[in-house]
Amino acid sequence: MGRIGRWAAWILSTLVASWLCAADAAPKPPKTGASIKCDATTDKADDAKAAKTTKTAQKGAKSKKKDDDDDDDDDDDDEGIRFALGSGCAKLTGSVSYTFQQAKKSGARVPAFVNGNGTLSSASSVNTLNADIGLETSHQTPLGEFRTSFSGNWSKATGDGTENGTASVSGWSVGLSDLTVGYTGSLMSFWDGDFISTAIAPGRSADTIVVEHEFPADNKVALGLESSLPTTRQSNPGFTNFDFSEPVYTARYLHETDPWTLHLSGLVRQVDFSNSPLLPFLRKGDTQQTGWAASAGGKVALPFIKDGDEATVQATYAVDASAYLGTNTDLSTFQNVVRVTGPTTGWSAVASYHHEWTDELESNLYASYVSLEANLLLAKPSGQSLRSAVNLYWSPVDHLKFGVELGYVEMQLDPNGILGFFNGGSGHAWTAYFQVSAEL
């Protein structure tokens, strides 16, 4: 496994052990609702699904517990501006941030930073400006709740290849009762930590048609049709149209309670490598493949340490579906590092811990490990990455946050004789971040 594997195993095992030890011992913390309120006192509609899809589109997928008890509707979620919209309700959100990034790398080609437009930066320091805006609406109809969400993003980083930054629609959705259609996060996504390094990277978003039904005892089952996520930067079309020409069939089971959440998901897809530059290196019959992936994740509250503390883990195994491995930062990294497509097998694991020191101070710790191997005729190019970070956030007043973060990145790339397979080099880097952000 090597040095990088031993580091990954030690960090991940420590975090997973904390999660497992707490799974049965954690008492119920107070509920936190996610419903849109037209004003501070009147709860007009429950927009849990709309809130989830909007946050997923902006930062990748995030699973949240919907509050079904009216007594708990006076929650601590003061995000955004709420107002009446016809007979329904709406919530407007927005944020701006400035981020400074500094890296000390062992080699010039080590991929330390990911820009907001998905490109990698080779610079030792980067300045980034970022702005997000979102709108969610909710309206009750005889057929069920009608929901909409929209989110947009603008980002400019030094050395990102643009003069005026990149503006994009980061997500949208339209939903009625159990059905949601839009450009949102994949059903495979679960982990979503609060880290400066992962928040900058684009989310793992796709065109989606999802039917999700909630069963008794806090169980949800979702079936989805998604557009294929790109595995290389060159094949990334961005959000240009509603396209299911390369469909991915996904399914997810979610069990959500106050002390803990369980996530199980899987996908299947057809893959065509007949136009791959690696065609001469493929085995006979390998041009048409059935790709698949399976993922399991969990989140548990740790109130015996401190109220608000929690641990989250997720592990994924993928065959010809490498775009679903790791975090969104890992995805953007491998999209740039892997130059050509071909049959692959890989796995990933990510774990994090959130701790609240005081009402104004909180910290997060995470580690993510990805291992990917190409299955070619006479060679097996492989890549492994380890990312870890610890941060401290200070919120002196509502809607204003300062953050500092220290991180470590290690990349091992072995082309195994296939020149040009990777765009990058092996090595490690220490990273430091400073961020100030303000939100509605």
N, C-alpha and C positions, 0 to 999 in steps of 0.2 A: 504493500500500500504506500510505502514511502513516508517521508516526513510530513507532507501535506495531509496524507490520510490519517496519520497518528494525531496531528493537531485537531483535525476535524472530529475524529472519534472521541477525543477527550472533551472538547467543548460541547459537542452535541450530547454525549452521554450524561454530562453534568446537568444540562438543562432538562433533558428527558427524565432523569431521575427525580428532579424536583417536581415535575408534572405528575409522574406516576405516584409518588408518595402522597401527593395532595389530593388525588382524584376522589378518594373516599372520605377524606377527613374534613374537607372544606364545608363549613356551614353556608347557608344561603345569605348572600349579601343583598342589600336593598335593590329592587328592580330599577332599571333605567329605561324609560320609554323612548320611543322614536316617532311620536305622532306630531303631525303639523297642527299648530294652534293658530287660529286667525288673530288672536290677541293673547295677552298674558294669562287670561282666566278662562277663556272659552275654547274647549276642544271640539273642533268641527269635524275632523276626519282623521283616521289613522292612515299615515302614509309610509308605513314601515318598508313596503316594497319599493316605493319610489326613492326613498332615502338610500336604500341599499344599492339600487342600480346606479344612482348618480355618484355615490362615493366610489363604487367599483370602477366606473368609467374613468374617474379622475386618478385613482391610485391603484387600480387592480382590484380584484374582488375582495369584499369584506363581508363576513357573515355577522349579523346582529340579531339579538333576541327581541322579538316583537312583544310589546307590553299589552296584554289583553285586559288588564284591570284598570278601570276608570279611576280608582283611588290612587294609582301610581302615575297618573298623567302629568302631574306637576313635577317633571323630572328636571335634571340639571342641564339638559341640552338647550343652551341659549344661542346656538349657532344660527346665524342668518336673520333675515327680516321676514316675519310672518304677516300675512294680510289676507283679507277676504277677497275671493275672486268669483263673482257670481254667487252661486249657491254653494260653492266649495271653498277651498283654502289653497294658499300658495306659500312657498318659502323661497326667498332669494338669498343666495350665498355668494360670497366672493372673498378672495384673498390675494395679497401681494407679498412677495418675499425677495430678499437679497441673500445670496449665499456665496461665501468665499471658501474655496477648496485649495488645499495644499498637499502635495505628495512628495515623498522621498522614495524614489524607485531604484531597484537594483539594475534595471535596464530600460532603455528608452522606449521599447515596444511593449512594456507591461501595461495592460489595459486597466488603469486605476480609476478613471472617471468616466461616467456616462452622461452625456448632455441631454437636455430636455427633448431634443428632436431625435434621439436614439443613436446619435453618432458617438464614437469614442474620442476622448481627448488625449493627446500625447503630451500636453503641456504639464509642467510641474505645478502650476497654479492656475485656477480658473475662477472667474467672477460670473455669477449667473443671476439674472433677473427673471422672475416668474410671476404670472398673474393668472388666476382662475376665476371663472364665474359660473354659477349654476342656478337653475330654476326648476322647482318641483311643484306640481299641482296635484290636487286630489279632489275628487267629486263623487258622491254616492249616487248610483243609478239603480233602477229596478233589477239590472243584471249583475250588480256588484259594484265594487269600487273601480272608478276610471282614474288612471294615473298617467302622468306624463313627467318626463325629466329631460333636461338638456344641460350640457356642460361644455365650456370652451376653455382653451388654454393658450397663452402666449408665453414664449420662453426665448431668452437670448443669453448665450454664453460666449465668452471670449474663445475664439478658435473653433466655433461650431460650423463654420463654412457659410454663414449667412451674414448679410449686412444689417438687416432690420429684425432679425429674430424669426421665429416660426410660430404662426398662429394656426390653430387646428380645432376642429370639433372633437373633443375628447370623449364624448358619449351622448347618447340620447335614447329614450325609451318611451313606448306607449303601451299601457297595460289595461286590461279589463278583467277583473276577478282573478282567475288563476293563470291567465295568458299574458305574457310580456314579449314584445317585439322591439328590437332596437340594436344599437351598437354599444355593447356593455361588456362586462367581464365574463370570462369563461366559467362554466360550472365547475371546472377543475380547480379553480383558485380558492384558497381558503386563508392562508397565512397573509397577514398584512400588518407589519409592525410599524411603529412610529419612528422612522429613522430618516435623517437628512439624505443619506446616500441612496436610499431606495425610493424616496419620494420624488427625487429629481428625474429619475428614469421614466419613460412612458409606461403606461399601464398595459397589462396583458388583455387587450380588448379585441372583440370580434363581433361580426354581425351575428345576431342570435334570435332564435324563436324558441321560447321556453314556456313550458307548462309546469307549474309547481302547485301541488296540492298539500294542504296541511291536514294531518290526521290527528286523532286524539293522542294524548300523552306526549305532546311536544315533538311530534315527528313530522318531517316534511320530505316529500319525494318530488324530484324535478326531472323532467326529460327535455332535452334540448337538441336543436339543430343549429350548428355553428359554422361560420366560415373558417377555413383553414388558416392558422397562424403561420407566418413566415418563419423559416429557420435560418435564412441569411438576409443580411441587410439589402442586398441587391434585389431580392424578390419581394421586398416590403412595399406594397402599393399604398399603404396608409388608408385613411378613411375616404374612399372615393365613390363607392356605390354599394348597393345592397347585393352582395354577390355570394351565391352558394354553389358555384361551379365545382368546388372541391369540398364537399360537405364533410363535417365531422359530427358524429352522433354521440351525444354525451348524456350521462345520467348522474344524479347526485342524491344521496340520502343524508339528511341533516337531523340530528337530535339535539335540540336546544333547551337547556334548563338554566336556571340562575347560576348554579355553581360550576357547570361544565357544559361543553359543546362537543359533539362528535360529528366528523365529516368523513364521508366515504364517497368517492366518485370514480368514474371510469369513462373511457371513450374508445371508439373504433372508427377507422377511416381507411379509405383506399388511397394508395400512394403510387404515383407513376414516375419512375426514374429514367424513362426512355430518352429524355432530352438532357440528361445530366452529363456534364463534361467527364464524369467518372465512368461513363458507359463501358469503355474498354477494360475497366478494372472490376466490373460486376460479374458475379456468377451467372450462369445461364438460368433464366427464370426469375432473376432478382429485380427486373425492371418493374414488375407489377407486384406490389406487396400490400398486405393488410396491416396497417399500423394500429397500435393500441397502447393504452396507458391506464394505470390504476393508481389511485392516490388515497391516503388516509391522513386525517389530521385531528387534532384535539386542542381544546382550550379549557383551562381550569382556573377558577378564582382561588387566590391564596390569602384569605382574610386573616388566617392565623399568624401570618407574617405582618401584614398591614392591610387595612381596608383599601381596596382599589388595586392591589397587586394581582397579577395573573401571569400564567405561562402558556405559550402556544407552540405547537409542533406540527410539522407536516412532512410526509415522505411520499415520494412519487417514483414509479418505475415506468419506463417508456420504451417501446419498440417502434422505430420509425415515427416518433412523435416527440422529438427533442424540444420543441417549442414550449412544452408544458413542464419542463424541469426547472427547479430552482425558483428564485425570486424574479421580479420584473427586471432588476438590474442584471441578474445572470442571463436572462433572455436577451437583453440588448447587447450584452457582451458577446455571447456566442453568435448572435446574428452578424456581428461585425467580424469576429475572429474566424468563423468557418466560412470559407469562400465558396464552396461548392456543396451541392446536396447529394446524398447517397444514403444507403441503408445504415441505420444507427441503432445502438442499444445504449441506454443510460439510466441512471438513477440519481436522485437528489434527496437531501434532507435539510430542513431548516428548523431552527428552534429559537425562541426568544423569551425574555422575561421582562416584565414591566413592574417598576416599583415607584410608589409615591412617597416621597420624603415628607413633604408638607403640602398644604393646599396650593402653594406656588411652585414647588420644586418636584420634578419627577425624572426618572431615569429609565433607560431601556438598554438591554444587552441582547445581541443576536449572533448567530453563526449559521452560514449557509454553505453546503458542500454539493458540488455537481461533478459527476463522472460521466463522460460521453465517449463512446467508441464506435468507429465506422467499421462496418462489416464488408470488406472488399475481398477480391479474389486472392491476392498475394500479399496483402498488407492490412494492418488494423491501426490506422491513425487514431490517436486517443488524446483527450484533453481532460484535465481536472482543474477545478477552481475551488478555492476556499475564501470566503469573505466573512469578516466578523467586525463588529463595531460596538461601542458603548457610548452613550450620550447623556447629557444633562440639559433639561429644559427649565427655564425660569419664566413664569408668567406673572409679572408684577401687578398687572391689571387685566381685566377681561379683554379678550380679543387681541392681545399683544403678547408675543412669545419670542424669547431669545434662546438659542440653542448652540451648544458646542458638542462635537462628536469626534472621537478618535477611532480609526479603523485600520484593518490589516487586510491586504489582498495578496493571494499567492496563486500563480497560474503555472501549470505544467502542460506543455504542448509537445506531443511526439508525433510528427508526420509519418514516421515509420517508412520513409523512402518515397512518399507521395509528395513531391515538391509542389508548393502552391496551395496545399490543402488548407493551411492556416494562414491568417493574416495577423501576425503578432508574434510575441516571443515569450518564453518562460521567464519566470522571475517573481519577485515579490515587491510590495510597496506598502509603506505606512502612509496613512491619509489623515488629514485633519480638516474639520469643517467648522465654520461659524455661520449662523443664520439668524436673521431677524425677520419676523413675519407678522402681518396684521390681517385680521379677517373680520367680516361683518358679524 
